Amino acid sequence: YKFRRPEMGVISYHCKETGDVFLDTSKDTKASFNSINMRLSANWHPNKNLQELWNNYGPEAFELSVIEVLKYDDPKGDYTRELEDLIDRCLVANPKARRVWR
C-alpha cells in the first residue's frame, strides 16, 4: 500500500442550472467533497442557499471540481494561511462566487 498525500486546494460546487458557484478551502479535497455531499444529501448543510439548490436540482446539476491546487512539501504543516490566500484570489476572480460555509 502506497500512502497518497491528500490534495489541498480550493474546491468548487457549480450549479449548472443557475450559474451559482460555491467555494471552499480543503486540506483533503476528496474528504471535503464526501463530507459536503453527505450533508447536502441528508438535507443538513448550514448554507441554506446551497442546500436549496441541491434539493431543487439534485446532485447531477452540480459540477464539482478542484479549481486551485496548493503545492506543499510537509504533510504535517499548517497551510491555513496559504489556503485562505488561494480562496481569496478565487473569490476576487469570480465576484459571483460565495463560500460553501457562509
N, C-alpha and C positions, 0 to 999 in steps of 0.2 A: 504494500500500500504506500503510495507516494502522497505526502501531505501537500495540499494545494493552498497557497496563501489566499485569503479572501480578497476579492476585488473591492477596492474602495473607490468612492466617487459620488456623483450626483445621478440619482435615478429620476425618471420621468413617467408620469401617468398622463397620457394624452387621450382625451375623449375625442374620437374621430367624428362623432355626431355633432358636437358643439364647438370644437376647437379649444376647449378648456385644457389647460396644462397645469399639472401639479408636480412640484419638485421636492426632493428630499435628499439630504446627505446620508451616506451609508458607509459604515466600516466593513460591511459584508453585503454586497448587493443582492446576492441570491437569498440570504436570510431576510433581508429587508422586504423584498418582493413577497416572499412567503408570508411574512408577518402581516403586511398591509393587506394582502389578498385575503388572508384568513379573517381579519377584522371586517373587511368590506363584505365578504360572503356571509358573515354572521350578523350583518347589519349593526355593527358595533364600532364603527370608526368615528372618532370625535370630529372629523372635518365633515360637517353636515352637507356642504355643497358637493364634495367628492362622493359622499355616500349616496346622496340623492341621484347624481348622475349614474352611479354604478347600479342603483336599484332600477332606474328608468330604462337604461340602455343595455345593461348586462355587461359582463366582463369582456365579451367579444367586441364591444365597441371601444375598448381601450387598447392603445398601443403602449406597451411597457418597454422602456429602454434605459440603458446607461448612457447618459449624454456626455459625461465627463469622467475620465478615469484618473485617479490620483496615483502617481507612481511613488512607491515608498520602499525603503530598504529594511527597516526594523519592524517586524510584525507586532512587537510589543510597545512600539512608540505611540505617543499621543498625537494624532493628526487632526484633532478637532478644529484648530485654527485654520489649517490648510483647507479642510473640507468646507468650512464656513466661507472662506475666501472664494472657493470654487462656486458655491451655490450663489453667493452674492453676484459674481460675474454673470452667471447664467440668468439670474433674475433681471439684471440690467439689460442683458442681451434680448430678453423676451419679456417686455413690460406686462404682458397679459398673464404671465405665469405666476402662480402662487405656491406657497409651501403646502406640503401634504398635511402637516400637523397644525395648521393655523386656520 
